[in-house]
């Protein structure tokens, strides 16, 4: 009976892995992802920053083009103490994203601080 219950939990909560599209190395998992609310924080970033009122109706409905994660061991520039820079795959050196300890704005308008942004277009999403 216990195995049936544990299998049901896994099916209800599938785990997601993010892999480099070029070499298929695992770069992040759902557990390391930092969630944010789309459009939240735009009031604090008026001026040159993107706001929901600037976006068309179709752009508002689209998902974020990136995910934000916690700093990880494979992020060489972070480990070296840089304040900002590119995030490259540890296996093939393909550019996966960008980081900035001061924060970055997501494509949805939300300001994430500190920000370790991985581009969804440069990764494959695997569910298991």
N, C-alpha and C positions, 0 to 999 in steps of 0.2 A: 504494500500500500504506500509506503514512504516514497518509493521510486516514482510512482505515478504522480504523487503530489509535487515532487521536485521537478519532474518533467513538465508539468503544467505551469509551474512558476517560470521556468526557462522559456517556454513558448509564449507566455504572456509578457515577459520582459526580455526580449532578445538583446544581446550585447552587440555593440557596434565597434568595429575596428576601422581605423583610417590608415590606408597604405599609400606609399609613394607610387604614383602612376608609372614612373619610369622603371624602378627596380622592385616594386612590390614589398618593400620593407615596411614593417609596422611602425608608424610614427606617433600614433595616439589611439586612445580608446575612449569610449563614451564616459568612463569614470573620470578621465582627466579633463574633460570638457568643462569650460566655465560658461554657465548659462547666463543669458541676458534677455530682457524684455524688448522686443522690437520697438524702436521709436522712443524708448525711455531715455531721459537725459538730454533730450534735444533743447529743453528750455534753458539749460545751463550753458549751452554752446551756441547762442545766437551769433550773429556776425557772419563770419565766413563759413560756418559749419552747415551741414545739410540738415534740414528739418523735414518733418512729415508733410508740411504744407508745400514744400518745394518739389515733392515727388508726385508723379502722376498716379492715377488710381491703379494702373497695372503694376507700377513699380512698388507700391505699398503692399500688394498681395504677394509679391515674390519673396522667397526665402532669402535669408542672408547668404551672401556669396562666400562667406568665410566662417570658420569656427574659431573660438578662442579657447585656449588650453592653459593649463598650469605649466610653469617652467619644468623642463625635463632634462635628463642627463645627456641626451644626444644633441642638445642645442649647444654647440661649441662656443658660439659668440657669447651666449649668456653665461656659460661656465667661465669664460675668460674675463668677465666683469664688464662687458660693454653695456652702455646705457640704451642703445638702440642699434638695430642692424637687421640683416637678412637672416632668415632661417633656412638652412640647406639640409638636405637629406644626408645622414651620416654614411649611407651606403654609396650613393651615386653622385652626390654633391648637387643635385637638382634643387633649384630654389622652390621652397614650399610656402614661404610666407615672410612675415616681418614681425619684429618685436620692438616694443618701446616701453620702458618702465614708467614713463610719464603718461602713457595711455594712447589709444588710437580710437578712431570712430569707425563703427561697423557700417556696412552698406545700408543698413536699415535706419541709421541715424543715432543709434545708441553709442554713448561714450563708454569704453571699457578701460579700466585702469587697475593695475598694469595690464598691458596687452601683449599676448603671444598669439598672433593671428596666423592661421593656416588656411590657405586658399582651397576651397572645395574643388576647384577646377584642376588642381594639381595633385589631387588625391582620389583614390578609389574608396568607396564605402562598402565594407563587408559586414553582413549581419550573420550572426550565428547563434 
